[in-house]
Amino acid sequence: MRYTNGFFPTLKEIPQEAEIASHQLMIRAGYIQKLSSGLYTYLPLGLRVIQKVQNIIREELGRCGAIELLMPILQPREIWERSGRYTLMGELMMKCKNREQKEFILAPTHEEIVTDIVSRRVNSYKQLPLNFYQIQTKFRDELRPRFGVVRAKEFIMKDGYSFDADQEGADKTYLDMYKAYERIFKRCGLKAVPVRADTGVMGGNESHEFMVLAASGEDGIAICKGCGYAANTELAERIPASREGGKEMPGAMSEVHTPELRSVDELAAFFKTDPHKFIKTMIYTAGGDPVAVLCRGDVDINEVKLKRALNTQDVALADPVTIERATGAPVGFAGPVGLKIRMIADLSIHGITNAVTGANKKDTHVVNVNMPRDFKAPEFADIGVVKAGDECVKCQGTLDVQRGVEVGQVFKLGTKYSITLDATYLDKNGEKKPAVMGCYGIGVSRTVAAIIEQNNDENGIVWPMAIAPYEVAVLPISMKDEALVSAAMGLYNALQKLGIEAVIDDREESAGIKFKDADLIGFPVKVILGPKSFKEGNVEIKMRKDGKSTIVPCEEAALKVRDLVNQEKLYV
Ligand SMILES: [Zn+2]
């Protein structure tokens, strides 16, 4: 591609609306253009990268027997009602009506559609297993789209669905897909960590997310350095180490006047004691009813875990009126002693002695609270946020908490969809059975952003060779020197013939501008034809990754570049 024939709309300034590196660089380097909130055009450079990721996905899925199809984006509302997910997905679904006022969904995912295909076309065990996938645009009505293509309303996704005759087969397919995902992300130049994850609205009984570690990530991941245990903090199990000496004698419970003191920190300073001596009591509503949620003062409540423990998605912090009605006190003075509503407690308050907690009375706390002497033992569950330093459930090592961007997720779905949508088959004995399903997603556009998050520097993007939109930039430094320009064109043509994807920067621009743009766009290899070295018959080959530079004779340059490119591709 000649630079002057292509479309490389680079920007000098960092776009103000972009908060994270990948979003800034995709805009600045001319990969995407925003249409409106959460909606982006993939400009020619962006599309090339997307296609490279797609090719890797197709190759690796093909290797494990998955087959590609393409399902409609527009789906009738009825099929979502049949599966029961019309309400469950709720506001997240983009909806529209046709001229007859019939409602359609713009697909956020395709379990319903693919299961319908199997229910109509598969009837014998001989047709199983089946593993379908597609690469397609998906829609989610995100309330707050952000970070560019990381959280957009419209995005490109690979979604796959497997159907096996039994659980054993489904487990094997799950493992095959898990391994395929590891290869896909590795080939994309990503360090992605598989972590145990919540199954959320997909349902099912086991799931892993593939997380790209990045400070800008929206997900927290608990990782054990000792045994490698890794889980989304929404799921990560805790054994809160007991901070009690265990030998403290229970004291006499008494009330203390604590005017205007509400937060644990304020109270800890007032009582001259540690936050772990406090029982925090927060009033939530679950399915409309008030619930007191207890945890130790140094622990925070994880609402995803709380929802799972209360077995409903309809959980929220109560408003001040509800709190006052439930506890008899204004916000900030709730406690378990004498409370009449349902109570659920995090494991962290187990064995706590002489605790401080709210008295359910304005401006009052109670000290020396002990369970079960002063209040009945509540329901217990692991509902606290995992923190760095917590103990690992597997090996008693120490957990670290890092941030990550989720680029893929695999689920064991079981028979949830095959039963409700009738994806059944006849086994060897003529008995009707539901197929056992799995589903597997990769956010393709988000993967591109994640690659940039992990591969950039102050000058721009540093593409891994396998993903770069073009592998090489040929940079003739003087467009006035005819011999130099003609040598550059010759080199560019030679590279094309060798199957190398090259761009020749044939603009009448200064060396500085050409270098800056090449680094911003992120070509892995620059071939520089400077007037001085060219006179000596040489060109400079410079690697974007480490700035390593080699001077080679002009006539050897094409083969040398080809070797460098192929080496890096094979490296994966
Ligand atoms: Zn461990």
Residues whose N, C-alpha, C, O or C-beta is under 5 A from the ligand:
A	BS01	ZN	C224 G226 C227 G228 Y229 C392 K394 C395 Q396 G397
